[in-house]
Amino acid sequence: MMKDSGHDDDHVTGLDDVLMTSHMAEYGWGLSEELVRKARTELNEDPEKFAEFITAVTDQMVTRPDITFLRTDEAFVTRFLRARKYDTFEAFKLFARYFEFRQDNTNLFKKFQASEPGIKDALYDGLPGVLPNLDHFGRKIIVLYSANWDNNRYGLASIYRAILLTLEKLIDNDEAQINGFVVIVDWSQFTFKQSTWLSPKVLKLMIEGLQDCFPARFGAIHFVNQPWYIEAMFKMLKPFLKEKSKDKIHMHGINLGTLHVHIHKEVLPAELGGTLPPYNNLLWAKELIGDESFSFGDKQIYWPGHGSKSRAVRSESFPIDHFSSHADHGSGDDTGTHLDEEFFLIE
């Protein structure tokens, strides 16, 4: 009897997965049964309650009249729910921080497109790149080759902008939302002089923006071939990291064998001890730069996969002069001014 009961449970679970796949197909997601099962077991996703979850997030917008929520469609809100395992309170906090970060750091997002010279140069230098294969958990692998950085051509903020733009592109994919990302930073031949270009202000901003303000599931960050001065810098930054974030950072040094415990050699390029040919920095750069539909401008934005007008949502108590009262100063590498209210709108 016990054995029969187990088979019945398996049958019910399988039927639930089929039903969930059917529900998700109605939303146009087209997820595989495996991804549907993973979304349910790891993220608490339930398409039958989908509308309820979305409403539970968007209903909280009235509590933050200081923020202009520039996109509120179901597909967009879903990525925040997935990032917080369908805890609607935590998902809303992340949702609000995402837009608040962009309001408070407008210059990071000016000319926010892959063809912008600083971003383009960073991408061409593999800062960042995206490996063509996934890891054994189905996660996207983002790589950064730090020694390629030339501060005379672009600053750290341009690298950060290239990272954010890359993440925006990647997170527009349901598989990436569910499976998440891993990051590998290769510090080979990164000099002490280059380390002096690592602005503490921008590094702190990077931590804030990626740790608390972006709807992605970061599985791990791996440092390889890091010199002593990078380890010293990391110790200085540790107080700004949450405990959960600290636990996800792995320092491998020159021992690539420990990296391969986490990410198998079969999906890694030769310079990371893998079995594949050396990584070509131009692969991801050309893909991102060549995707003309995925571009950001000062007064407009095309959200990937959404061709219709995106309406900004703001409480009536929100002061219209909040944006216009802040002058725009500095280059794209500066931060701290406020976002133009039409920045994310399609014209």
N, C-alpha and C positions, 0 to 999 in steps of 0.2 A: 504493500500500500504506500509506503513511504516513497518508493521509486516512482510509482505512478503519479503521486502528488507532485514530485519534482518535475516530471515531464509536463504536467498540466501548467505549472508555474512558468516553465520555459515557453510553453505555447502561448500563454497569456502575455508574457513579456514580448515575444516576437510579434504578436498581434498588435500590441500597443505601439511598437516601433513602426509597423506598417501604417497604422492609423496616423501616427505623428508625421510620418513621411508624406502621407496624403494631405494632412492639414498644411504642412509647410509648402507643398507644391501649390496649394491654393494661393499662398502669399508670393509665389514666384521664386522661392528660394532654391528649389531644386537640389536639396541636400541628399546625400547618400544615406542609406539606412544606418551605416556605421557612424556617420556624423550626427544623425538624429539621436542615436542611442547615447553618444558621448555628450551631446548638449543636454540631454535629459538627466543623465546620471551625474555629470560633473558640474553642470551649470543650473540645474533645476528648471530647465526650459520645458514649458507645457503650452503648445500652440492653442489648446482649447481655452486657455486663460490669457492668451496673448493680448487681446484688446484690453483686458482688465489690468495687466501689468503696465501697458503703455499709458493708460489713463492715470494709473497710480503715480507715475513719474511726472507726467505733464500737469497734473492737478496741483503739484507742489510749486509750480512756477510763480504763483501769486505770492509766495513767501520770499521771493527775491526780486522785488521791483527795481533793484539797482542793476539788474542784468538784462540785456537784450538777448533773448533766445532766438538766434538767427536761423535755426532749422529745427523743426519739431515733427517731421514725418516719421512714420512707424519704423521704416528701415534704419533711419539714423538713430532713433532712441534705442532700438534693439541692441546696438553695439555697446551702449552703456549698461544695459541690463545684463548682457553676457559678461562684461568685464567685472561686474559685481555679483555674479551668480544669482541674479534675479532678486536680490535684496533691493526693493524699490526705494528705500530711504537712502542707502549708500549709492545706488545708481543715480539718484537725483543729485546728490552732493557732487559726484563726478561730472555729471551733465552740467551743473552750474559752474563748477571750477573750469571746465573746458572753455566756456565762453568768457568767464571772468578773466582767465589768463590772457585771452586774446584782446579783451578790452584794456587790460592793464599794460600790455606789451605790444602795442600796435606796430611798432617799427620792425618787429620780428616778422610781421606778416605783410609788409608792403612789398609789392612786386614779387609775391610769393609764388614763383613759377620756376620750373626747371631751367628755362632759358635765361634767367637772370644771371649776369656774369659770375657773381660770387658763388651762387648755388651750383651753377654749371661746372665751374672749375673744381669745386669740392667733389661733385659727383664723378667727374672725369678722373679724379685722384683716388677713387674708391673710398670716399668719406661722405656717405657710406656706399657699400655695395650690397647686393642681395644675391646669395648663391642660387643657382638654378634648381637645386634639389632640396627637399624637405628633410628634416631629421626623422628619426624613427618614431617620433610622436606626432608627426605631421605638421611640425612647426616650421615657419619661415626662418631662415638663418640670415641674419644681417651681419655684415662684416665691416670693420673699419681698419684701414691700413694707415696707422697714425704717422709713420715716417714720411709719407707722401705730402704732408701738409707744408705749404710754403706761405708763411704769414705775410710775405710781401705781396702776395696776390689776393688773398682773402683771409678774413679773420675767423676766430672761433665761432662767432655768431653765425657766419655763413655756413659753417659745418653743421651747426645746430639746426638752421633753417633747412638744410638739405636732409637732415635726419627726420625732421617733422614732416617735410613734404613726402618723403619716402613712406613714412608711417601712414600718412593720410591716404596715399595710393593703395598700400597693402591692406589697410583695415577696411577698405570698401569690398572686401571679399568675406563671405560667410565662413569659409574654412579657416581663414586667419583669425576671425573673431572667436571662433570656437577653440581652435588648437593653440593659438598664440604664437609667440616669437621667442627666439633665443638670439643673443648678440655675442659676437666674438670681436674683441679688440686686440689687434696684433701690434705690439709695441716694438717690434724688431727695428733696430737702428734709429729709434727715436732718441734724439740727442738732448743733452741737458739744456742747450740753448732753446730748442723747440719747447721744452717744458716751461720755460719762462713766458711763453705766449699763452699759457693756460690761465686765462683771467678768472680769478675766484668768483667775481660777480656773475660772469656768464656760466661758469660751472654750476653755481648755486641755482641759477635760473633754469639750467638744463635739468637738474635734479627735480626741481619743483614742477616743471612742465611735464616731465615723463613719469614721475612717481605719483602725482596727485591729479593731473589735469588731462590725461589722455586715455581713451577707452581701449586699452590693449592689455592682453595677458602676457606679461614678460615672464618666461619660465626661468631664465638664467642669463647672467652676463659673465662671460669668460674673458679674463685677461691672460694673454700669453706673451712670453718674452719681455715681461715688464722689468725695467731697470729699478734700482733702489729709489730713485727720486720720484718715480710714479707711485711706488708703494707708500712713500712718505706723504705725497699729495693725497692719496686715498685715505690715509689716517686722519688728515685734516678735514676731509669731507664727510667722514663717517657720522659725526653728530647730526648732519642734515638728512641722514637716511633713516627710514623706519626700520625696525628690527626685521620685518619680513623682507625688506629690500636687501638688507645686509646679508641675510642668509642665502640670497640668490646670486651673490657675487663670488666668483671663484678665481683665485690667483694661481695660475699654473706655472709661471716662470718658463724655463726652457723645457720642462717636462711635458711634452705634447701627449704622452701616453695617458696622463690623467684627463686631458681634454677629451681623448677618444673614448673614455669611459662614459662621458655624457653625450658626445656627438660622434657617431661612428665614422671611421676613416673613409668609408665608401661614398660619403656625401661631401667630403672636404677636398679642397684643392691641395696641390703638392706642398705649397709653402706652409700649410697648417698640418703637415704630416699625413695628408690624405692620399688617396689613390687616384684622384682626378688630376687633370692638367692644371697648371697655375691659373688662378682666377684672372679674367680679363676685366679690368675696371670699366671698360666702355660698355659692357653688356647691359648693366642696369642703367647707366647714365643715358644711353641711347634710347632705351625703352621708355624711360620717364620723360626725357626731352622730346621724344618723337610722338608721345601721346598728346596731341594738340587739344583734345577734348578735356584733358586734365590740367587746367592752368588756372592760376589765381592772379587777379589784378587788383589795383588799388580800389576800384569801385565795383568790381564784379567777381563772382566766383561761379565756376561750374562744378557742382558736386557730382562726382563720378556716378554714372548710372541713373542720373535723374535729369531729364531734359526739360522739365517744366519749371515754371517760376517758383522760387522758394520765398515764402513770405516771412518776414521778421515778426516775432511775437514779443510784445512788450506790454507790461502793465501800464495802464493809463496814468498811474502816479509817477511813472518814470520821467524825469525832467528832460525835455527835448534838447535843452541847451547843454546837456552833460558832455556831449562829444565836441560841439563847436567851441566850447570854452577853453579847450586845450589846444594850443598851437602845436603844429608838427615841426619838430626840430631834429636835426641830425640825419645820419645815414641809416641804412638798413641794419647796421651793426649796433645801433644804439637801442635802448629799451626804455620804457617807462611812460610813454604818452598813451592816450586813450584812443580806442578804435572808432573810426568813422562808422556811423550806424548803418550805412549802406554797403559796407565793405563786403559782406557775404551775399549780397543780392545779385541776381542775374538781371541784366538790363536788356 
